[in-house]
Amino acid sequence: MCSLFCQIKNFSHILSSCSKDKPLYEPKAKVDPYTIYNEGFNAFKKNDFFFASKKFSEAELNFISPELSAKSALMASFSLYAINFYNEAIDNLERYILQYPADKNLIYAQYLICIIYFEQIDDEKKDIEPALKAKEKILFFLEKYPNTDYALDLKFKKDLIQ
């Protein structure tokens, strides 16, 4: 035990002796999350969804407000969906649902998951699994949120799957 303590003490002495004037770690300057979000939004408007998703994700990490962090996470997810990065979008949406369960846009996140699964249905004669997964997600949504505006669209999509 003493030897471990002595090693740690010697290691810290070596580190401090190597850098006379400047500390070992200098934190980066505080980043303005509003600036980062606006960069993402401008890229989003120009259909540069990949860059937008990166900026929205960065803004989410820097916002103090949970509402603004949640909005950034949702925008990052939609940006990934827009460039057909379906798996990444679903992962991000599921993380959003777990991290921001009280957010006002939770229903939209659930809806977007259904849409992503629905859009992955290619040819049910070759592979039925995407259709089954989409139907499962749509049924979950319709059971949980039956009287929403999104439910009407998903009922139509459920009928198409059947």
N, C-alpha and C positions, 0 to 999 in steps of 0.2 A: 504494500500500500504506500509506504514511504517512497519507494522507488518511482512509482507512478506519479506521485505528487512532485517529486524532484524533476522528473522528466518534463512534466507540464510546465513547471516553473522555469526550467532551462529553455524550453521551446518558446515560451512567451518572451523570455529575455532575448533570445536570438531574433525573434520577429521585431521586437521593439528596437533592438540595436541596429537592424538593417535599415530602418527608415528613421533617420534623425529628425527631419523637419515635417514630413507629411505622414498622416495616419495610414494604416494598412487599407482601410476601407473608407471610401468617401461616398456617401449616398448621392444618388442622382438628384438633380433638381426636381422639385415637385412639378408634375405635369398637370396641365389644366384639362380635366376630362371633357369640358364643353368644347374646347378646341379640337380634341381628338374625335369627339362625336360628330362635330360639324364636318371634319375631313371625311369621315365615313359617310355622312349623309350626302355630301357633294359627290363623292364617288358613286354612291347608290343612284343618284339622279342621272349620272352619266353612264349607268349600266355597267360600271366597273365593280361587280358584285364581290369578286375575290378580295380586292383591296378594302372594300367597304366592310366585309365580314371581319377582316383583321382589325380595322379601326374600331368597329363596334365592340369587339371583344376586349380590346385594350381599354376603351372607355368604361366598359363594365367594371373592370378591375380597379379603375381609378375613382369612380363615383363613390361618394359617401352615402348618398341617398339610395335606399333599396329600390325605390320606384324607378329612379333613373338607371340604376344598374340593371333592373329587370327589363326595362325598355331596350337598353343596349343589347342585352342577351337575345331578346326576341328579334331585333333587327339583324343581328349577326346570323341567327338561325334562318331567317327569311332570305338573307343574302346567299347563304349556302344552298338553300333550296332553289334559288333563282338560277344558279349555275349547275344544277343537277348533281350536287354533292349530297345525295340523299342520305347516305349513312351518317355523314358528319352532321347534317341538319337534324336528323332524328336524335342523334346522341346529344346534340346541343339543346334540343327542345326537351328531352327527358331530364337533362341536368337542370334546365330552367324550371321545370315543373317541381322538381325536388327542392331546389334552392329558393324559389319564390312562390310557395303554395298559396299565398293570399293575394297575389297580384291580380289586378283587374283584367288583365289580358290572358288569363289562364285558359279560358274557353277557346280563345283563338289559337293558342299553342296546341291544344288538343285537336282542334279542327285541322290545323296545318299538318299534324302527324297523319291524320286520316287521308288528307289530300296526297301527301307524299307516298303513302302506301298504295293509294289508288292509282297514281300515275306510274307506278312500277309494274302494273299489270301489262304484260306484253302480249302473250299468246297463251291463253288458258289451256289450249290443247297440248302445248309443249311443257308448260310448268304451271301447275295449279296453285302452288304455294303463295305467290304474291296476291292472288285473288282471295285466298283464304285469310291471309294476314290482313288485307285491306278490309274484308268483311268483318273480321273480329274487331278491328279498331273502330269501324263505323258503328257496329252494334253497341260497343262500349260507350261511344259518344252519345248515341241516340238514347241509351238507357239513362245516362247521367245528365244529359242536357237536352231533353226532348222538346222543349218549347223555345228554342233559340232560333235566330235567323239562319244559323249554319245548319241546323237540323234538316231544314227543307232541302237544301242542296245535297246533304249526305243521304237522305232518304232516296232521292233520285239516283244517286251513285250506287246505293245498295241494290236498288232494283236492276240497274245495269249489270251489276256483278252476278245477280241471280239469273 
